[in-house]
């Protein structure tokens, strides 16, 4: 037990140093999140016993530089270049003006949430949805005087609707493959649990949006400047790789921006460079988090969680609760919902088979609780991405993340109340 607690202690150091001190100081900007991760990473390397210092650093570096991590970093780089070049050539302002023209102010929150739900369901990824909609949400917030963290959180929440339900989502594919059930069956069970939660949150956004005032003057809509965002949305919905989507968007902003005089070639390059630099903190945080979590894994922190949580399981309800707790805690330790499902999928299948849990319900629990956790942790890729694009502190977004919290509550009630009955 002592070894397991030591393995998890780097996460405790990070939480205490960042969250607790920020709460005490009543200012989440007081302790830079990069410093908190750096300190926790140094501590993790120090307590990683049994290996020479160079090997410990190598383990940290492997975690920081996995292929999945590097893919995410490339997305950050391209997203920064696209977002800033689009902003410089006026694409964001034009798209915001179009949204304000088409939607009444009272429906902006609900409209953004529906758009995020639809896009994420179509493309199966929360990150692609966040890249496409966050700059627009931040621009609308500025125009209407609405809270930017709130608007950003609406997009992040809606992005997890599709991440959780889409047939082409990696979490859905991983959950169904590890539990041995069909995608369509898992979708059916999952929809019973999360669609009521989505409808409740939609009503909440309609009510909250009633107080949003229309801007006194909406700028002229330049449709040619909207083209980069429209192309990005359409190509993403049709399933194009997110890196290809962003590259296409960057080329379009350059072509349109140079042709209409928004900037010359060098101005375009500067806009892209500034956008990439704006993502530097996000990139550093992501790499340090990857290294830190790899050490936690190598030290046996995840195995410790799995063993402790499965010791006292003896009922079907207890089995479902243990699957939910397992994937949630491992997600906290990996900051990646797909990896969390892959890590605990095998043991979840074993628990489910032993206590008679329906495979379709188990897959739904795995996916929903992993998306809930991923949608609430401030060091997850989705919130970091949204914070970087909206130029916010990640923590400022968390209090407004209603949808991830709602699906977590809905999934917990589904376990406790044995719902849906047919699969329980």
C-alpha positions in Angstrom: 0.0 0.0 0.0 2.9 2.4 0.9 4.4 1.9 -2.6 1.1 2.6 -4.3 0.6 5.8 -2.3 4.1 6.9 -3.2 3.4 6.2 -6.9 0.3 8.4 -6.8 2.0 11.2 -4.7 3.2 13.3 -7.7 -0.5 13.9 -8.5 -1.1 15.0 -4.9 1.9 17.4 -5.1 0.5 18.9 -8.3 -3.1 19.3 -6.9 -1.8 20.8 -3.6 0.6 23.1 -5.2 -1.8 24.4 -7.9 -5.4 24.0 -6.8 -5.1 24.3 -3.0 -2.7 27.3 -3.1 -4.8 29.0 -5.7 -7.9 28.5 -3.6 -6.1 29.9 -0.6 -4.8 32.9 -2.6 -8.3 33.2 -4.2 -6.5 33.7 -7.5 -6.0 30.9 -10.1 -3.4 33.0 -11.9 -1.2 33.3 -8.8 0.6 29.9 -9.3 1.4 29.3 -13.0 0.2 25.9 -14.0 3.6 25.3 -15.8 5.4 25.8 -12.5 3.1 23.4 -10.7 3.7 20.7 -13.3 7.4 21.3 -13.3 7.6 21.0 -9.5 5.4 17.8 -9.5 7.6 16.4 -12.4 10.8 17.0 -10.5 9.3 15.4 -7.4 8.1 12.4 -9.5 11.6 11.8 -10.8 13.1 12.1 -7.3 10.7 9.5 -5.7 11.1 7.1 -8.7 13.3 4.7 -6.8 15.3 1.7 -8.0 16.7 3.2 -11.1 19.6 5.5 -12.0 18.7 9.2 -12.5 19.2 9.0 -16.3 16.8 6.1 -16.6 14.2 7.9 -14.6 14.5 10.9 -16.9 14.3 8.6 -19.9 11.0 7.2 -18.6 9.7 10.7 -18.1 10.8 11.7 -21.6 9.1 8.6 -23.1 5.8 9.6 -21.5 6.2 13.2 -22.8 7.0 12.1 -26.3 4.7 9.1 -27.1 3.4 9.0 -30.7 -0.1 9.9 -29.4 1.4 12.8 -27.4 3.3 14.1 -30.4 0.2 13.9 -32.6 -1.6 16.1 -30.1 1.2 18.6 -30.0 1.1 18.8 -33.8 -2.6 19.5 -33.6 -1.9 22.3 -31.1 0.7 23.8 -33.4 -1.6 23.8 -36.5 -4.5 25.0 -34.4 -2.5 28.0 -33.1 -1.4 28.8 -36.6 -4.9 28.5 -38.1 -6.7 30.4 -35.3 -4.4 33.4 -35.3 -4.1 33.7 -39.0 -7.9 33.5 -39.3 -8.2 36.1 -36.6 -5.7 38.4 -38.3 -7.4 38.3 -41.7 -10.8 38.9 -40.1 -12.4 35.4 -40.4 -13.4 35.2 -36.7 -15.1 38.6 -36.7 -16.9 37.8 -39.9 -18.1 34.4 -38.5 -19.2 36.0 -35.2 -21.2 38.7 -37.1 -22.8 36.0 -39.2 -23.8 34.0 -36.0 -25.2 37.2 -34.4 -27.2 37.9 -37.5 -28.7 34.5 -37.8 -29.3 33.7 -34.1 -31.2 35.9 -31.6 -29.1 36.7 -28.6 -31.3 34.6 -26.3 -30.4 31.5 -28.3 -26.7 31.9 -28.5 -25.7 29.6 -25.7 -28.2 26.9 -26.7 -27.2 27.4 -30.4 -23.5 26.9 -29.6 -24.2 23.8 -27.6 -26.3 22.3 -30.3 -23.7 23.1 -32.9 -20.9 21.5 -30.8 -23.1 18.4 -30.2 -23.9 18.0 -33.9 -20.3 18.6 -35.1 -18.8 16.2 -32.5 -21.4 13.5 -33.3 -20.5 13.9 -36.9 -16.7 13.8 -36.6 -16.4 11.7 -33.5 -13.8 13.9 -31.8 -14.0 16.5 -29.1 -10.7 18.1 -30.1 -11.7 18.8 -33.7 -15.0 20.4 -32.4 -13.2 22.6 -29.9 -10.7 23.8 -32.6 -13.5 24.7 -34.9 -15.9 26.5 -32.5 -13.9 27.9 -29.6 -12.6 31.0 -31.4 -16.1 31.8 -32.6 -17.5 31.3 -29.1 -14.9 33.6 -27.6 -15.7 36.3 -30.3 -19.4 36.1 -29.6 -18.8 36.4 -25.9 -16.8 39.6 -26.4 -19.4 41.1 -28.7 -22.3 40.4 -26.3 -20.5 41.0 -23.0 -21.0 37.4 -22.0 -18.5 35.5 -19.9 -15.8 34.1 -22.1 -15.2 31.0 -19.9 -18.9 30.3 -20.0 -19.1 30.4 -23.8 -15.9 28.3 -24.0 -17.3 25.7 -21.6 -20.5 25.4 -23.7 -18.4 24.3 -26.7 -16.2 22.0 -24.6 -19.3 20.4 -23.0 -21.1 19.9 -26.4 -17.9 18.4 -27.9 -18.1 15.5 -25.4 -21.6 14.7 -26.6 -20.2 13.2 -29.8 -17.0 12.0 -28.2 -19.3 9.8 -26.0 -21.9 8.8 -28.6 -20.4 8.9 -32.1 -19.9 5.6 -33.9 -16.5 6.8 -35.1 -15.3 8.1 -31.7 -12.1 6.4 -30.5 -13.6 6.0 -27.0 -16.7 4.3 -28.4 -14.6 1.9 -30.5 -12.3 1.1 -27.6 -15.1 0.6 -25.1 -17.1 -1.7 -27.4 -14.0 -3.7 -28.5 -12.8 -4.3 -24.9 -16.3 -5.3 -23.7 -17.2 -7.4 -26.8 -20.4 -5.7 -28.0 -21.7 -4.0 -31.1 -21.3 -0.2 -31.6 -25.0 0.1 -32.3 -26.0 -1.7 -29.1 -23.7 0.5 -27.0 -25.1 3.6 -28.7 -28.6 2.4 -27.8 -27.8 2.0 -24.1 -25.7 5.1 -24.0 -28.4 7.3 -25.6 -30.9 6.3 -22.9 -28.4 7.6 -20.3 -27.0 10.8 -21.8 -29.6 12.3 -24.2 -31.9 13.2 -21.2 -28.9 14.9 -19.6 -28.2 16.8 -22.9 -31.8 18.0 -23.1 -31.7 19.2 -19.5 -28.5 21.2 -20.2 -30.0 22.6 -23.4 -32.9 23.9 -21.4 -30.5 25.4 -18.8 -28.7 27.2 -21.6 -32.0 28.5 -23.0 -32.8 29.9 -19.6 -29.3 31.3 -19.0 -29.3 32.8 -22.5 -32.5 34.9 -21.8 -30.3 37.5 -20.1 -27.9 37.9 -23.0 -28.4 41.2 -24.7 -27.9 41.7 -28.4 -25.0 43.9 -29.3 -26.1 47.4 -30.3 -24.4 47.2 -33.6 -23.5 44.0 -35.5 -20.7 44.5 -38.0 -21.0 43.8 -41.7 -20.7 40.1 -42.6 -18.0 39.5 -45.2 -18.9 36.1 -46.5 -15.6 35.5 -48.2 -13.9 35.7 -44.8 -16.3 33.1 -43.4 -15.1 30.5 -46.0 -12.1 29.2 -44.0 -14.4 28.3 -41.0 -17.1 26.8 -43.2 -14.6 24.7 -45.1 -13.0 23.5 -41.8 -16.5 22.6 -40.4 -17.6 20.8 -43.6 -14.4 18.8 -44.2 -14.3 17.8 -40.5 -18.0 16.6 -40.6 -17.1 14.5 -43.7 -14.4 12.8 -41.7 -11.2 14.4 -43.0 -8.2 14.0 -40.6 -8.1 16.9 -38.1 -4.5 17.8 -39.1 -5.5 17.9 -42.8 -8.5 20.0 -41.9 -6.3 22.5 -40.1 -3.7 22.6 -42.8 -6.4 23.3 -45.4 -7.8 26.1 -43.1 -4.3 27.7 -42.8 -3.9 27.7 -46.6 -7.3 29.2 -47.1 -6.6 32.0 -44.6 -3.4 32.8 -46.4 -5.0 32.8 -49.9 -8.0 34.9 -48.9 -6.1 37.2 -46.5 -3.4 38.0 -49.1 -6.0 38.5 -51.9 -8.1 40.9 -50.0 -5.2 42.9 -48.6 -5.5 41.8 -44.9 -1.8 41.0 -44.9 1.0 40.1 -47.3 3.0 36.8 -47.3 5.2 38.0 -44.5 2.3 39.2 -42.5 0.6 35.8 -42.9 3.8 34.1 -41.7 4.0 36.4 -38.7 0.3 35.7 -37.9 1.0 31.9 -38.0 4.2 32.3 -35.9 2.4 34.3 -33.3 -0.4 31.7 -33.1 2.1 28.9 -32.6 3.9 30.9 -29.9 0.6 31.4 -28.2 0.3 27.6 -27.9 3.7 27.3 -26.2 2.4 27.1 -22.6 -0.2 24.5 -23.7 2.5 22.4 -25.4 4.8 22.5 -22.4 2.0 21.6 -20.0 0.9 18.7 -22.2 4.5 17.3 -22.4 5.1 17.6 -18.7 1.8 16.0 -17.8 2.6 13.1 -20.2 6.0 12.5 -18.5 4.6 12.8 -15.0 1.7 10.4 -15.7 4.1 7.9 -17.3 6.2 7.8 -14.1 3.0 7.3 -12.0 2.1 4.4 -14.3 5.6 2.9 -14.2 5.7 3.1 -10.4 2.5 1.0 -10.2 0.1 3.8 -9.4 -2.6 2.6 -11.8 -2.2 -1.0 -10.8 -2.6 0.1 -7.1 -5.9 1.8 -8.0 -7.2 -1.2 -9.8 -6.4 -3.6 -7.0 -7.8 -1.4 -4.2 -11.1 -0.8 -6.0 -11.8 -4.4 -7.0 -11.2 -6.0 -3.5 -14.7 -5.7 -2.2 -16.9 -6.1 -5.3 -19.6 -8.7 -4.6 -22.8 -7.5 -6.4 -23.8 -6.4 -9.9 -24.3 -2.8 -8.8 -21.0 -2.9 -7.0 -19.3 -4.3 -10.2 -20.8 -1.4 -12.2 -19.7 1.1 -9.6 -16.2 -0.3 -9.6 -15.9 -0.1 -13.4 -17.0 3.5 -13.2 -14.5 4.3 -10.4 -11.7 2.5 -12.2 -12.0 4.3 -15.5 -12.5 7.6 -13.8 -9.4 7.3 -11.5 -7.2 6.0 -14.3 -8.4 8.8 -16.5 -7.3 11.2 -13.8 -3.9 9.6 -13.9 -3.5 9.5 -17.7 -5.5 12.6 -18.8 -6.6 10.6 -21.8 -10.0 8.9 -21.9 -9.1 6.5 -24.7 -6.0 5.4 -22.9 -8.0 5.0 -19.6 -10.5 2.7 -21.3 -7.8 0.7 -22.9 -6.0 0.4 -19.5 -9.0 -0.9 -17.6 -11.0 -2.5 -20.4 -9.7 -6.0 -19.7 -10.3 -5.9 -16.0 -13.7 -4.3 -16.5 -14.7 -7.2 -18.8 -13.5 -9.7 -16.2 -15.5 -7.9 -13.4 -18.6 -7.7 -15.7 -18.5 -11.3 -16.7 -18.0 -12.5 -13.1 -21.0 -10.5 -11.7 -23.3 -10.7 -14.8 -23.0 -7.1 -16.0 -24.4 -6.7 -19.5 -21.5 -6.0 -21.9 -23.5 -3.1 -23.5 -24.0 -1.5 -20.1 -20.3 -2.0 -19.2 -19.2 -0.3 -22.4 -21.5 2.6 -21.8 -20.3 3.1 -18.3 -16.7 3.0 -19.4 -17.2 5.5 -22.2 -19.5 7.9 -20.2 -17.4 8.1 -17.0 -14.2 8.5 -19.0 -15.7 11.4 -21.0 -17.1 12.9 -17.8 -13.6 12.8 -16.1 -11.8 14.0 -19.3 -14.3 16.8 -19.6 -13.6 18.2 -16.1 -9.9 17.9 -15.5 -8.1 21.2 -16.3 -5.0 19.4 -17.5 -6.8 17.3 -20.2 -6.1 18.0 -23.8 -9.6 19.3 -24.5 -9.7 22.0 -21.8 -6.1 23.0 -22.4 -6.9 23.4 -26.1 -10.0 25.5 -25.5 -8.1 27.6 -22.9 -5.3 28.2 -25.4 -7.6 29.2 -28.2 -9.7 31.5 -25.9 -6.6 32.8 -24.1 -7.9 31.7 -20.7 -6.7 30.0 -17.6 -7.9 26.3 -17.8 -9.3 26.5 -14.3 -11.6 29.4 -15.2 -13.5 27.1 -17.6 -14.1 24.2 -15.2 -17.0 25.8 -13.1 -19.1 26.2 -16.2 -18.7 22.6 -17.5 -22.3 21.6 -16.9 -22.6 18.8 -19.5 -19.7 16.6 -18.5 -21.0 16.8 -14.9 -24.5 16.1 -16.0 -23.6 12.9 -17.9 -21.6 11.7 -14.9 -24.6 12.2 -12.6 -26.9 10.5 -15.2 -24.6 7.5 -15.5 -24.3 7.2 -11.7 -28.1 7.2 -11.4 -28.3 4.6 -14.2 -26.1 2.3 -12.0 -27.9 3.0 -8.7 -31.4 2.9 -10.1 -30.7 -0.1 -12.5 -31.5 1.9 -15.6 -32.2 1.2 -18.5 -34.0 -1.9 -17.0 -33.4 -4.0 -20.1 -29.7 -3.8 -19.8 -29.4 -3.8 -16.0 
